[in-house]
Each structure stands twice: as structure tokens, then as C-alpha cells.
Amino acid sequence: MFRDTCRRPRAALPAQAAPPPGPGIPAIRAIGLRKGYPGIEAVRGIDLTVGQGELFGFLGPNGCGKTTTIAMLCTLARPSEGLIEIAGYDTMADPGAVRRQLGLVFQESTLDGDLTARENLRFHADLYGLPRAMVPARIAEMLDLAGLTDRRDSLVRTFSGGMRRRLEIARGLLHRPRVLFLDEPTLGLDPEARARVWGHLHEVRERETLTVFLTTHYLDEAEQCDRIAIVSEGRVVAQGTPGELKSVIGADRVVLRTGDDPAAARDLRERFGLDPVGGPDGVTVTAEDGARLAPRLCAGLDVPVYAVTVIRPSLDDVFLHHTGHRIRDDPAPGPPALTAPTGGRG
Ligand SMILES: Nc1ncnc2c1ncn2[C@@H]1O[C@H](COP(=O)(O)OP(=O)(O)OP(=O)(O)O)[C@@H](O)[C@H]1O
């Protein structure tokens, strides 16, 4: 959550959309980023490179330094050490040019409930100094994108949580930023509202050339990221695509429910060279590619196979492996499982 280190910029911001960064220039580049507060080193040497157009997830347990890092990337807090470039602009040397590149959506709503949706957007357009002639059309475009055109003249305090989030994202995009920072964009929303916010985000990414830097504690949101960095105690401890991160921590598990588990275990050992483990759910083997192995096992065992389940390592397993915590403190949903009933042989 953003605290006092992290305030919205007060000064009016530049009028023109920033020119696009040249090809090959990262949307975000941070080198050796550190930030200390009295008695605590919140960020302890973070390196990050985020490419143009990426949906980048920044995950970590509470208090690991995510918000402090975002505050520095957004020019809202000064690093104790390190270099940051946003679309090639140095945050320290050229903060104005950097802010022109940024859209910010914080955990806590900064909408004015006593203004309408349209008035909130107009206020933001004035704050960012958008050319007056383009404001009505851009506001209409953003309201349309947020699915709020028919509520444009309603007071924001009458909006649901999901509508507010969509309006906040629309507002963050009004001045055509190159990089959108989203701090827990769907926190506290019900599943339907979360799905709509994500639908909105995907549509935005199709329409606008945009890099999204996202923090989330939701597993399904992390799964949608192109790449993820996992932070623990102020450092990046793992980085990669969701698939890469999962493949590093281990293999798939294939669980077989059979008519004769001891015989199946013997077959698995002798014919397939596997190392089966028995349990209440059946016989389990591990494999690099469980989905490919499962049909071979079904076809090759002499005992009847009633069901086969392939369990892949989840991002939650990855998170636990690197940080010692689950992504959420409350029980997370289990990993996606492919269960195929089968007649087997015999
Ligand atoms: N202004 C501040 N003064 C002193 N300590 C701070 C300040 N802001 C953050 N901290 C401390 O720095 C550490 C990192 O905080 P930060 O808010 O960056 O973590 P976070 O990963 O964003 O946590 P959360 O997921 O709970 O929002 C924490 O120990 C926090 O208490």
C-alpha cells in the first residue's frame, strides 16, 4: 500500500503525450535500486528490466518492498542508491519527462466521490495539462473503454467497487502513458468485478501501446503476466515467465487411480523405470511432462486405470519456494489439474 513516501504528483504535468521510446529501449530499467528508512532497509539492491508492451507482475509477501520500489520507479520517492530509466528517461535527471510516460493506479481510491465520472476525468485532464481541444473526445473514449458511458454523469460515490477501479484505470490512461503502474488493481473486488477489470485491461492493451507493471496477491492474475519478478526482503529472488518459474521448481505429478495399486507400482518401476509413491489418492509418479506421460501409462499398465490426474506446479508453489509464504495468507486455490477418466486396460 502506498504510504506517505508515495504521493500523487502535485505539479501540473506536461501537456503532450511523450514520444515513443526507440525500439529496444526498455520501458523500465532499474539498476542497483536501494531505499532505506530509519532502522530498515526496505529495498536492498533491485535490478529490473521490463520490455515495451510487457505485462509484468511484481510479487512478494507483505512488507517486502514492492510499494517502495514502485514509488521510486514513479518518481514519488527518491532512491538511496541506484539508477532508474523509464522509456529511456532518467527519473532523477528528468522527472518531468518520466511522469509524462506514467499512468498510476494506487490501491486506495483517489477519485472524488462528489464528482461525476466525467468530472473526475476532466479534473485529471486539467492536472496533466491535456490540450483542451482533445479532452472531450479522449474522455468519451476512456469512458467507453471502461464500460461507463451510460454512467458518465453519475456521482462516483454511487459506483460499485469494480466500476471505481475501471474508472481509475481509465483515468490513469487518459494522458496516453507508456507505462501503467497498477498496485493491487482488484483488491477486495468480487470475482465478477475482478473479471470485468481484467477484461477492461486486456482491451486497453489491445488498443493502446502500453507496458503494465502490476502488483497482485491473486494467483490467477499473476498467471496472466508475461513475466514476473518475485521479491523477498527487498531483493528480487526469482524472475521469468510463469512457465519458466514453475519449471525451475519441479516436475509434474501424475496420480493414477487403479484397480490394483501395488501391481501398478511394480509395473511403473519395472517397465517405465519410474519411482512410484503410494497414497490414499492412488499411485503417484513425477515427470517432466506429465501430460505426455499420462496416456502412455494408461496404455502400458496391465491393471485397470480408473482415473489419471496431472498436477502441475503452481505459481503459489513457486512463491512458497522462494519466499517461504503462500501468495495469499488465506488458503489459495489448488493448482490447475487435468483429470481424465479412463477405462485403462484389463
Ligand atoms: N515511510 C516509511 N517509513 C518507514 N518505513 C517504511 C516506510 N514505508 C515503508 N516502510 C517499511 O519498508 C518496508 C517495505 O514496505 P513496502 O510498503 O514497500 O512493502 P510492500 O511489499 O509494498 O508491502 P504490502 O504488500 O503490505 O503493501 C516495510 O517494512 C515497511 O514498514
The ligand as an SDF file (V2000), in Angstrom:
LIG
                    3D

 31 33  0  0  0  0  0  0  0  0999 V2000
    7.7140    5.8580    5.0760 N   0  0  0  0  0  0  0  0  0  0  0  0
    8.2210    4.8030    5.6640 C   0  0  0  0  0  0  0  0  0  0  0  0
    8.9230    4.9410    6.7980 N   0  0  0  0  0  0  0  0  0  0  0  0
    9.4700    3.8790    7.4150 C   0  0  0  0  0  0  0  0  0  0  0  0
    9.3610    2.6030    6.9810 N   0  0  0  0  0  0  0  0  0  0  0  0
    8.6590    2.4040    5.8610 C   0  0  0  0  0  0  0  0  0  0  0  0
    8.0490    3.4830    5.1440 C   0  0  0  0  0  0  0  0  0  0  0  0
    7.4390    2.9680    4.0440 N   0  0  0  0  0  0  0  0  0  0  0  0
    7.6470    1.6290    4.0890 C   0  0  0  0  0  0  0  0  0  0  0  0
    8.3740    1.3010    5.1730 N   0  0  0  0  0  0  0  0  0  0  0  0
    8.8120   -0.0480    5.5330 C   0  0  0  0  0  0  0  0  0  0  0  0
    9.5460   -0.6060    4.4380 O   0  0  0  0  0  0  0  0  0  0  0  0
    9.2570   -1.9900    4.2990 C   0  0  0  0  0  0  0  0  0  0  0  0
    8.7060   -2.2240    2.8970 C   0  0  0  0  0  0  0  0  0  0  0  0
    7.4260   -1.6010    2.7940 O   0  0  0  0  0  0  0  0  0  0  0  0
    6.5700   -1.6000    1.4410 P   0  0  0  0  0  0  0  0  0  0  0  0
    5.3400   -0.8010    1.7050 O   0  0  0  0  0  0  0  0  0  0  0  0
    7.4330   -1.1900    0.3290 O   0  0  0  0  0  0  0  0  0  0  0  0
    6.2080   -3.1440    1.2890 O   0  0  0  0  0  0  0  0  0  0  0  0
    5.1420   -3.8550    0.3430 P   0  0  0  0  0  0  0  0  0  0  0  0
    5.8450   -5.0200   -0.2300 O   0  0  0  0  0  0  0  0  0  0  0  0
    4.5570   -2.8870   -0.5990 O   0  0  0  0  0  0  0  0  0  0  0  0
    4.0250   -4.3200    1.3800 O   0  0  0  0  0  0  0  0  0  0  0  0
    2.4140   -4.5230    1.1470 P   0  0  0  0  0  0  0  0  0  0  0  0
    2.2710   -5.7420    0.2510 O   0  0  0  0  0  0  0  0  0  0  0  0
    1.9550   -4.8180    2.5380 O   0  0  0  0  0  0  0  0  0  0  0  0
    1.8370   -3.2760    0.5680 O   0  0  0  0  0  0  0  0  0  0  0  0
    8.2500   -2.3440    5.3920 C   0  0  0  0  0  0  0  0  0  0  0  0
    8.9810   -2.8760    6.4640 O   0  0  0  0  0  0  0  0  0  0  0  0
    7.6520   -1.0130    5.7660 C   0  0  0  0  0  0  0  0  0  0  0  0
    7.2280   -0.9910    7.0980 O   0  0  0  0  0  0  0  0  0  0  0  0
  1  2  1  0
  2  3  1  0
  2  7  2  0
  3  4  2  0
  4  5  1  0
  5  6  2  0
  6  7  1  0
  6 10  1  0
  7  8  1  0
  8  9  2  0
  9 10  1  0
 10 11  1  0
 11 12  1  0
 11 30  1  0
 12 13  1  0
 13 14  1  0
 13 28  1  0
 14 15  1  0
 15 16  1  0
 16 17  2  0
 16 18  1  0
 16 19  1  0
 19 20  1  0
 20 21  2  0
 20 22  1  0
 20 23  1  0
 23 24  1  0
 24 25  2  0
 24 26  1  0
 24 27  1  0
 28 29  1  0
 28 30  1  0
 30 31  1  0
M  END
$$$$
